[in-house]
Every structure is written in structure tokens, then in C-alpha cells.
Amino acid sequence: MSSGDRPVVLPANQPKQFYRGGASIAALRGDASADFGPEDWVASTTTLYGRDDAGLSTLPDGTLLRDAVAADPTGWLGAEHVAEFGADTALLVKLLDAGQRLPVHCHPSNAFASAHLDCRHGKTESWIVVGTSGPEPTVYIGFRDDVTDEQLESWVAAQDTEEMLAALNPVQVTAGDTVFVPAGLPHAIGEGVFIVELQQPTDFSVTLEWKGFLANADIGHLGLGYDTALECVDHSGWAKTLDSLIRRTGGDTAEVVNLFSEQADPFFRADRLQVSGSLALEPSFAVLVVLDGEGTLGDVPVRKGSTVVVPHGAGEEVLNGELVAIRCRPPKVVG
């Protein structure tokens, strides 16, 4: 059983998805590209919806990370985190490379997941754009104007893709941009957008636009029926308040760049680390994604494309070298 006392470099973990992508993940890692490998689930203790094991990360010794954390939750997560969440990392990190536009969808809140899906966590998420391709890399976030129940029900029943997409706010993005996506907010990621995604540790999606993506509507409504599933959708217009969800950090050259506002703290935290020399990192469960350069984390070599899980029990670790990395951490526990 792997102990939670030092960083561990993880192999790729790309469960098969329903959409195309993966070339940018392969380029980052220096691997051969794989069809339908658009998501790399990093340090995952979460399974794909309806699956028993797909999506779980395996440590180099063959142990599932989920099982290692369950065997030593304090070592992996720290006492304060365990007091709040138990042996639950409360975090899922993904590399997501959209080789085509994703469907319009949203995710349930904690309250909805608790009431209907027997789960503590909903699925609030944030996107850190780390690369783009194509002339107009775009994401679609929230309805422009208020949408009635009848409008939404009609679009979903008819699978009116054109109307659903037109109702959303298109936002062009570039590397360094971050987007906070609260539960319930309808959204879609456009072709050519490569992100590091932080999210609550579930695979719950209400797929409003399922035709052409899913085999049928059953997965799209999480087995609840759309009458119930659509209750989790945020119908409000976001055109005037969209800026509250978006940060443009690409030009920030600080050694440590906080990527999210405080609205993300109850769900996850992330920093961009731009190291030239050395940087001490305080004890924390963390997931590190190295975007460029090379160096060491403690005595563990890392390079562009490395994905590393760092246990709380490793203590203060020093990141040395010339590199850029994203450090992802669980919710901020307020003691």
C-alpha cells in the first residue's frame, strides 16, 4: 500500500468519452495521441457515472489512489480536511482537450445531488485555459437572458441545438483565462479549447443537448427523467454579470498567481506557479500539473506533462527548477 508521505508522479488516466479530442493532452505529455481520449482524470477517486471503476487513478505500485486514501486519510489529506470530509479528497482534476464542441449541459448543486442522487457533492467546476487552437476558441456560459421553464422544456424535447446554443453567452478565451462554472449554469466548451478543470468529485451531468452526442436521453437526465432533472438548471440571464465568472491572468508574471476568486474556495483552489529557482509549498493535499520546463518537487523529478499527486503528509515540499505548473487543492476548510 502506498503511503501518503511523498509526491507521486501519475501515469495518464484517460477513460473513453463520447466526444473527440486528446491531441493537446498527448502533446503536453509527449505521448502518442489516442482517439476519444479527450479527458485525463488526474489523481481521481471518482468513477464515471454508472461505472464501478472506470476513471479511478492507479498509483505506480498498482494501488488505487481511492484505496490508499481510505487506508490513511490523515496522511493523504490532513486532519482538518478529514474532520470535514472524511476520506474524501473532495476534488477531481482533469485535463480536458475539446476536439469538438461539447454539448450544452449543466451540473446539479449539492442540495439537488443530496435530494435526488444520494450524494454529498454536486458538480461546481472551474476551467483554467492552458491552450487553444483555431481562429475563435470559444466557451459558452450561462443564458444571456432569463429563460422560462416552458422554453427550456421545449428546446430539450425538440433537441433544438441552434436555439439552445444561441441562448448562451459566447466568450472567446486564451491561455491564462479562468472561468468559474457554478452548479446549475448551462455551458459548453468549444472546439480547440484545452483546459485544466477543477471540479467537485462527481460525474453528474444533465445533458440538455444529447442528440448527436449520447446514444439516448437516459444518461442525459441521470435516470431521473427530464421533468426532475431540469429543476437543477439555472434559468437566469447572465449577460450583465458574466464578468464575475471570468478572470484574465495570462499577463500576470508573479511567482504564485491565485487563479480563482473567493467564490471558488468552498469547492477548490488553484494557483499558477512560475518558478525560476525554488519555491516552498506549504503542506497540503494537492495535484500538480506541469505545463512547461522541468525541475524537482522534493526529490521527485518533474517535467512538462508530469501530473503529480502530493499528500499532506509529505509536509513542506520545495519546487526547484525552471518551470510553470498548476497547483490544484481541495476546498478551503474554515475551522
The 8 nearest C-alpha neighbors of each residue, nearest first, counted from 0:
[[1, 2, 62, 67, 60, 70, 66, 61],
 [2, 0, 67, 3, 62, 60, 58, 64],
 [3, 1, 4, 0, 67, 71, 74, 5],
 [2, 4, 75, 74, 310, 312, 5, 1],
 [3, 5, 313, 312, 2, 310, 74, 6],
 [6, 4, 313, 3, 310, 7, 309, 312],
 [7, 5, 309, 308, 310, 307, 8, 313],
 [6, 8, 308, 307, 9, 309, 5, 58],
 [9, 7, 307, 306, 308, 305, 6, 10],
 [8, 10, 306, 307, 7, 58, 11, 59],
 [11, 9, 12, 8, 306, 59, 57, 58],
 [10, 12, 13, 39, 9, 41, 40, 306],
 [13, 11, 39, 40, 14, 10, 56, 41],
 [12, 14, 39, 36, 38, 11, 40, 15],
 [15, 13, 54, 53, 12, 16, 36, 38],
 [14, 16, 35, 36, 13, 17, 37, 38],
 [15, 17, 18, 35, 14, 36, 37, 38],
 [18, 16, 212, 213, 35, 15, 19, 37],
 [19, 17, 16, 35, 20, 99, 212, 101],
 [20, 18, 98, 35, 99, 37, 34, 97],
 [98, 21, 19, 37, 97, 96, 35, 36],
 [20, 22, 37, 36, 24, 96, 23, 25],
 [21, 23, 25, 32, 24, 20, 26, 96],
 [22, 24, 26, 25, 21, 27, 96, 193],
 [25, 23, 27, 21, 26, 22, 28, 96],
 [24, 26, 30, 22, 32, 28, 23, 27],
 [27, 25, 23, 29, 24, 28, 22, 30],
 [28, 26, 304, 24, 25, 29, 23, 303],
 [27, 29, 304, 25, 30, 26, 24, 303],
 [28, 30, 26, 27, 25, 31, 304, 24],
 [31, 29, 25, 28, 32, 26, 27, 24],
 [30, 32, 25, 33, 29, 26, 22, 28],
 [33, 31, 25, 22, 30, 21, 34, 26],
 [32, 34, 36, 35, 21, 31, 22, 25],
 [35, 33, 36, 19, 32, 20, 21, 37],
 [36, 34, 19, 37, 16, 20, 15, 18],
 [35, 37, 21, 34, 33, 13, 38, 15],
 [36, 38, 21, 20, 96, 95, 35, 19],
 [39, 37, 95, 94, 13, 36, 40, 93],
 [38, 40, 13, 94, 12, 93, 41, 11],
 [41, 39, 93, 12, 43, 92, 38, 13],
 [40, 42, 43, 92, 93, 39, 12, 56],
 [43, 41, 56, 308, 40, 44, 286, 64],
 [44, 42, 56, 55, 41, 45, 40, 91],
 [43, 45, 65, 55, 64, 56, 42, 46],
 [46, 44, 43, 55, 200, 201, 54, 47],
 [47, 45, 54, 53, 52, 55, 50, 48],
 [46, 48, 50, 202, 54, 53, 49, 45],
 [47, 49, 202, 50, 46, 203, 201, 221],
 [48, 50, 47, 51, 46, 218, 202, 221],
 [51, 49, 47, 48, 52, 53, 46, 54],
 [52, 50, 53, 46, 49, 47, 48, 54],
 [51, 53, 46, 50, 55, 54, 47, 45],
 [54, 52, 46, 55, 47, 50, 14, 51],
 [53, 55, 46, 14, 47, 52, 45, 40],
 [56, 54, 43, 44, 53, 46, 45, 52],
 [57, 55, 43, 42, 64, 63, 12, 54],
 [56, 58, 63, 62, 64, 61, 59, 55],
 [57, 59, 62, 61, 60, 63, 64, 9],
 [60, 58, 61, 57, 9, 62, 10, 8],
 [59, 61, 58, 62, 1, 0, 57, 63],
 [62, 60, 59, 58, 57, 63, 0, 1],
 [63, 61, 58, 57, 60, 64, 0, 67],
 [62, 64, 57, 65, 66, 56, 58, 67],
 [63, 65, 67, 66, 57, 56, 58, 68],
 [66, 64, 44, 63, 68, 67, 69, 55],
 [65, 67, 69, 63, 64, 68, 70, 62],
 [66, 68, 64, 70, 69, 65, 1, 63],
 [69, 67, 72, 71, 65, 70, 66, 75],
 [68, 70, 66, 86, 67, 72, 71, 65],
 [69, 71, 67, 68, 66, 72, 0, 86],
 [72, 70, 68, 74, 69, 73, 75, 67],
 [71, 73, 68, 86, 75, 69, 74, 76],
 [74, 72, 77, 76, 78, 75, 71, 81],
 [75, 73, 312, 3, 71, 72, 76, 77],
 [74, 76, 310, 3, 311, 72, 73, 312],
 [75, 77, 73, 311, 284, 72, 74, 80],
 [78, 76, 73, 311, 80, 79, 74, 75],
 [77, 79, 81, 73, 80, 82, 76, 74],
 [80, 78, 82, 81, 77, 83, 332, 334],
 [79, 81, 83, 82, 78, 77, 84, 76],
 [80, 82, 85, 78, 84, 83, 79, 86],
 [81, 83, 79, 80, 85, 84, 78, 77],
 [82, 84, 80, 81, 85, 79, 332, 78],
 [85, 83, 81, 87, 80, 82, 86, 89],
 [86, 84, 81, 87, 82, 83, 80, 72],
 [85, 87, 72, 69, 81, 68, 84, 88],
 [88, 86, 89, 85, 84, 81, 68, 72],
 [87, 89, 90, 86, 329, 76, 84, 44],
 [90, 88, 87, 200, 329, 199, 84, 330],
 [91, 89, 200, 199, 88, 329, 198, 92],
 [90, 92, 200, 198, 43, 199, 197, 93],
 [93, 91, 197, 41, 196, 40, 198, 90],
 [94, 92, 40, 196, 39, 41, 195, 95],
 [93, 95, 195, 39, 38, 194, 196, 40],
 [96, 94, 38, 194, 37, 193, 93, 97],
 [97, 95, 193, 37, 20, 21, 98, 23],
 [96, 98, 190, 20, 99, 192, 191, 193],
 [20, 97, 99, 19, 190, 191, 96, 21],
 [100, 98, 190, 97, 19, 101, 189, 20],
 [99, 101, 189, 190, 188, 97, 102, 98],
 [100, 102, 188, 187, 99, 189, 103, 97],
 [103, 101, 208, 187, 104, 100, 209, 206],
 [102, 104, 187, 208, 186, 207, 206, 185],
 [103, 105, 206, 207, 185, 205, 186, 102],
 [106, 104, 185, 205, 183, 184, 204, 186],
 [105, 107, 204, 182, 183, 122, 205, 203],
 [108, 106, 121, 182, 231, 183, 111, 122],
 [107, 109, 121, 182, 111, 110, 112, 122],
 [108, 110, 121, 120, 112, 111, 113, 119],
 [111, 109, 113, 108, 112, 114, 121, 107],
 [110, 112, 114, 108, 113, 109, 107, 115],
 [113, 111, 116, 109, 121, 115, 118, 110],
 [112, 114, 118, 117, 110, 111, 119, 115],
 [115, 113, 111, 112, 110, 116, 117, 118],
 [114, 116, 112, 113, 111, 117, 223, 118],
 [117, 115, 112, 118, 113, 114, 111, 221],
 [118, 116, 113, 115, 112, 114, 119, 120],
 [117, 119, 113, 112, 116, 120, 121, 109],
 [118, 120, 113, 109, 112, 121, 117, 110],
 [121, 119, 109, 118, 112, 199, 122, 201],
 [120, 122, 109, 108, 107, 112, 123, 199],
 [123, 121, 199, 106, 182, 107, 124, 198],
 [122, 124, 182, 181, 198, 199, 180, 121],
 [125, 123, 198, 180, 197, 122, 179, 181],
 [126, 124, 179, 197, 180, 178, 196, 198],
 [127, 125, 196, 178, 177, 194, 195, 128],
 [126, 128, 177, 195, 194, 176, 196, 129],
 [127, 129, 194, 174, 176, 175, 130, 193],
 [130, 128, 174, 194, 193, 175, 127, 195],
 [131, 129, 193, 174, 128, 192, 173, 194],
 [130, 132, 192, 191, 193, 136, 173, 174],
 [133, 131, 191, 136, 192, 134, 130, 135],
 [132, 134, 135, 191, 136, 131, 190, 192],
 [133, 135, 136, 132, 191, 131, 137, 171],
 [136, 134, 133, 137, 171, 132, 172, 191],
 [137, 135, 171, 191, 172, 192, 133, 131],
 [138, 136, 171, 189, 170, 172, 135, 169],
 [137, 139, 188, 189, 170, 169, 187, 171],
 [138, 140, 169, 187, 186, 168, 167, 170],
 [141, 139, 186, 168, 167, 185, 138, 169],
 [142, 140, 185, 184, 167, 237, 186, 168],
 [141, 143, 167, 236, 166, 144, 237, 168],
 [144, 142, 238, 236, 237, 167, 168, 166],
 [236, 145, 143, 142, 146, 235, 237, 238],
 [144, 146, 236, 235, 234, 147, 142, 143],
 [147, 145, 234, 144, 150, 235, 148, 151],
 [148, 146, 150, 149, 151, 145, 234, 152],
 [147, 149, 151, 150, 152, 146, 234, 153],
 [148, 150, 152, 147, 151, 153, 146, 154],
 [151, 149, 153, 147, 152, 148, 154, 146],
 [150, 152, 154, 148, 153, 149, 155, 147],
 [151, 153, 149, 155, 150, 154, 156, 148],
 [154, 152, 150, 156, 151, 155, 149, 157],
 [155, 153, 159, 151, 157, 158, 152, 156],
 [154, 156, 158, 152, 153, 157, 207, 151],
 [155, 157, 153, 158, 154, 152, 159, 151],
 [158, 156, 159, 154, 155, 153, 152, 160],
 [159, 157, 155, 154, 156, 160, 208, 210],
 [158, 160, 154, 157, 161, 162, 163, 155],
 [161, 159, 163, 162, 158, 164, 208, 154],
 [160, 162, 164, 159, 163, 165, 166, 158],
 [163, 161, 165, 160, 164, 159, 166, 154],
 [164, 162, 160, 166, 165, 161, 159, 154],
 [163, 165, 166, 161, 167, 162, 160, 103],
 [164, 166, 162, 167, 163, 161, 168, 160],
 [165, 167, 163, 164, 142, 143, 162, 168],
 [168, 166, 142, 143, 141, 164, 165, 139],
 [167, 169, 140, 139, 143, 141, 142, 170],
 [170, 168, 139, 138, 167, 137, 140, 171],
 [171, 169, 138, 137, 139, 172, 168, 140],
 [170, 172, 137, 136, 138, 135, 169, 173],
 [173, 171, 137, 136, 170, 176, 174, 138],
 [172, 174, 176, 175, 131, 128, 130, 171],
 [173, 175, 129, 128, 130, 176, 249, 131],
 [176, 174, 249, 248, 128, 247, 129, 173],
 [177, 175, 247, 128, 174, 246, 248, 173],
 [176, 178, 127, 246, 126, 245, 128, 247],
 [177, 179, 245, 126, 125, 244, 180, 246],
 [178, 180, 125, 244, 181, 124, 245, 126],
 [181, 179, 124, 125, 123, 178, 184, 182],
 [182, 180, 123, 184, 183, 179, 124, 122],
 [183, 181, 123, 108, 106, 107, 184, 122],
 [182, 184, 232, 233, 106, 105, 231, 107],
 [183, 185, 233, 141, 182, 105, 181, 186],
 [186, 184, 105, 141, 104, 183, 140, 103],
 [187, 185, 140, 139, 103, 104, 141, 105],
 [186, 188, 103, 139, 101, 102, 138, 189],
 [189, 187, 138, 101, 100, 139, 190, 137],
 [188, 190, 100, 137, 138, 192, 101, 191],
 [191, 189, 99, 100, 97, 98, 192, 136],
 [190, 192, 132, 131, 97, 136, 98, 133],
 [191, 193, 131, 97, 190, 136, 189, 96],
 [194, 192, 96, 130, 95, 131, 129, 128],
 [195, 193, 128, 127, 95, 129, 196, 126],
 [194, 196, 94, 127, 93, 126, 95, 128],
 [197, 195, 126, 93, 92, 125, 194, 127],
 [198, 196, 92, 125, 124, 91, 126, 93],
 [199, 197, 124, 91, 123, 90, 200, 122],
 [198, 200, 122, 90, 123, 201, 91, 89],
 [201, 199, 91, 90, 89, 45, 198, 120],
 [202, 200, 203, 199, 45, 122, 121, 120],
 [201, 203, 48, 47, 204, 200, 46, 122],
 [204, 202, 201, 106, 48, 122, 205, 107],
 [205, 203, 106, 105, 206, 202, 104, 219],
 [204, 206, 219, 220, 105, 104, 106, 207],
 [207, 205, 104, 219, 208, 209, 204, 103],
 [206, 208, 104, 103, 155, 209, 205, 219],
 [209, 207, 103, 102, 206, 210, 158, 160],
 [208, 210, 212, 213, 206, 207, 211, 216],
 [211, 209, 212, 208, 213, 158, 215, 214],
 [210, 212, 213, 209, 214, 208, 102, 215],
 [211, 213, 209, 210, 17, 214, 18, 102],
 [214, 212, 209, 215, 211, 210, 17, 216],
 [213, 215, 212, 216, 210, 211, 209, 218],
 [216, 214, 213, 217, 218, 209, 210, 219],
 [215, 217, 219, 218, 209, 220, 213, 214],
 [218, 216, 219, 215, 222, 220, 221, 224],
 [219, 217, 221, 220, 216, 222, 215, 213],
 [218, 220, 206, 216, 205, 217, 221, 209],
 [219, 221, 205, 222, 225, 224, 218, 228],
 [222, 220, 218, 223, 219, 217, 205, 203],
 [221, 223, 220, 217, 224, 218, 219, 228],
 [224, 222, 221, 220, 228, 227, 225, 226],
 [225, 223, 220, 226, 227, 222, 228, 221],
 [224, 226, 228, 227, 220, 229, 223, 219],
 [227, 225, 224, 228, 229, 230, 223, 152],
 [228, 226, 225, 230, 229, 224, 223, 231],
 [227, 229, 225, 230, 220, 226, 223, 231],
 [230, 228, 231, 232, 227, 225, 226, 205],
 [229, 231, 228, 227, 232, 226, 233, 225],
 [230, 232, 229, 107, 183, 228, 233, 111],
 [233, 231, 183, 229, 230, 234, 184, 105],
 [232, 234, 183, 184, 235, 231, 185, 141],
 [235, 233, 146, 145, 232, 236, 147, 142],
 [236, 234, 145, 233, 146, 237, 144, 142],
 [144, 235, 237, 145, 143, 142, 238, 234],
 [236, 238, 240, 143, 241, 239, 141, 142],
 [237, 239, 143, 241, 240, 236, 144, 168],
 [240, 238, 237, 241, 236, 242, 143, 144],
 [241, 239, 237, 242, 238, 243, 244, 236],
 [240, 242, 243, 237, 238, 244, 239, 245],
 [241, 243, 245, 244, 240, 246, 239, 238],
 [242, 244, 241, 245, 240, 246, 179, 260],
 [245, 243, 179, 242, 178, 241, 246, 180],
 [246, 244, 178, 242, 177, 243, 179, 247],
 [245, 247, 177, 176, 248, 178, 244, 259],
 [246, 248, 176, 249, 175, 177, 245, 250],
 [249, 247, 175, 251, 250, 176, 246, 258],
 [250, 248, 175, 251, 247, 174, 176, 173],
 [249, 251, 248, 252, 175, 247, 253, 174],
 [250, 252, 248, 249, 253, 256, 175, 247],
 [251, 253, 250, 254, 273, 256, 249, 255],
 [254, 252, 255, 251, 256, 273, 272, 271],
 [253, 255, 273, 272, 274, 252, 256, 271],
 [254, 256, 272, 253, 271, 270, 273, 257],
 [257, 255, 271, 270, 258, 253, 254, 272],
 [258, 256, 270, 259, 269, 255, 271, 260],
 [257, 259, 270, 269, 256, 177, 271, 260],
 [260, 258, 257, 263, 261, 269, 268, 177],
 [259, 261, 262, 263, 258, 264, 257, 246],
 [260, 262, 264, 263, 259, 265, 268, 331],
 [263, 261, 260, 264, 265, 259, 266, 179],
 [262, 264, 261, 266, 265, 267, 260, 259],
 [263, 265, 261, 266, 331, 267, 330, 262],
 [266, 264, 330, 263, 331, 267, 262, 332],
 [265, 267, 330, 264, 263, 199, 329, 123],
 [268, 266, 330, 329, 264, 328, 263, 265],
 [267, 269, 328, 327, 264, 329, 330, 263],
 [270, 268, 327, 326, 258, 328, 257, 259],
 [271, 269, 257, 256, 326, 258, 325, 272],
 [270, 272, 325, 256, 255, 324, 326, 273],
 [271, 273, 255, 324, 323, 254, 274, 325],
 [274, 272, 323, 254, 322, 271, 255, 324],
 [275, 273, 322, 321, 272, 276, 254, 323],
 [276, 274, 321, 320, 277, 322, 273, 319],
 [275, 277, 320, 319, 274, 321, 278, 318],
 [276, 278, 319, 318, 274, 275, 320, 317],
 [277, 279, 318, 317, 280, 319, 274, 276],
 [280, 278, 317, 316, 318, 281, 315, 277],
 [281, 279, 316, 315, 317, 278, 282, 318],
 [280, 282, 315, 283, 279, 316, 314, 317],
 [283, 281, 314, 315, 311, 280, 313, 284],
 [284, 282, 311, 285, 281, 310, 76, 77],
 [283, 285, 311, 310, 76, 309, 75, 328],
 [286, 284, 328, 309, 327, 283, 308, 287],
 [285, 287, 308, 327, 307, 326, 309, 328],
 [286, 288, 326, 307, 306, 325, 327, 289],
 [289, 287, 306, 325, 324, 305, 290, 307],
 [290, 288, 324, 303, 305, 304, 291, 323],
 [291, 289, 303, 324, 323, 304, 288, 27],
 [290, 292, 303, 323, 322, 289, 293, 302],
 [293, 291, 322, 303, 321, 302, 323, 294],
 [294, 292, 302, 322, 301, 321, 320, 303],
 [293, 295, 320, 319, 301, 300, 302, 321],
 [296, 294, 300, 319, 299, 301, 318, 297],
 [297, 295, 318, 299, 317, 298, 319, 300],
 [296, 298, 317, 316, 299, 295, 318, 319],
 [297, 299, 296, 295, 300, 6, 317, 5],
 [300, 298, 296, 295, 297, 301, 6, 7],
 [301, 299, 295, 294, 296, 298, 302, 293],
 [302, 300, 295, 294, 293, 305, 299, 296],
 [303, 301, 293, 305, 292, 304, 294, 289],
 [302, 304, 291, 289, 290, 292, 305, 293],
 [305, 303, 28, 27, 289, 290, 302, 306],
 [306, 304, 289, 302, 303, 301, 288, 307],
 [305, 307, 288, 287, 9, 8, 304, 289],
 [306, 308, 8, 287, 7, 286, 9, 305],
 [309, 307, 286, 7, 6, 285, 42, 287],
 [308, 310, 6, 285, 284, 286, 307, 7],
 [311, 309, 75, 284, 3, 312, 313, 4],
 [310, 312, 283, 284, 75, 76, 282, 313],
 [311, 313, 74, 4, 314, 310, 3, 75],
 [312, 314, 4, 5, 311, 310, 315, 3],
 [315, 313, 282, 312, 311, 316, 281, 283],
 [314, 316, 281, 282, 280, 313, 279, 317],
 [315, 317, 280, 297, 279, 314, 296, 318],
 [318, 316, 279, 297, 278, 296, 280, 319],
 [317, 319, 296, 278, 277, 295, 279, 297],
 [320, 318, 277, 295, 294, 276, 317, 296],
 [319, 321, 294, 276, 275, 293, 322, 277],
 [322, 320, 275, 274, 292, 293, 294, 276],
 [321, 323, 292, 293, 291, 274, 320, 273],
 [322, 324, 273, 291, 290, 272, 289, 274],
 [325, 323, 289, 272, 290, 288, 271, 326],
 [324, 326, 271, 288, 287, 270, 272, 327],
 [325, 327, 287, 270, 269, 286, 271, 324],
 [328, 326, 269, 286, 285, 268, 287, 325],
 [327, 329, 285, 268, 267, 269, 284, 286],
 [328, 330, 267, 90, 89, 268, 331, 266],
 [331, 329, 267, 266, 265, 264, 332, 268],
 [330, 332, 264, 265, 333, 329, 267, 268],
 [333, 331, 330, 334, 80, 79, 83, 265],
 [332, 334, 331, 79, 265, 330, 83, 80],
 [333, 332, 79, 83, 331, 82, 80, 78]]
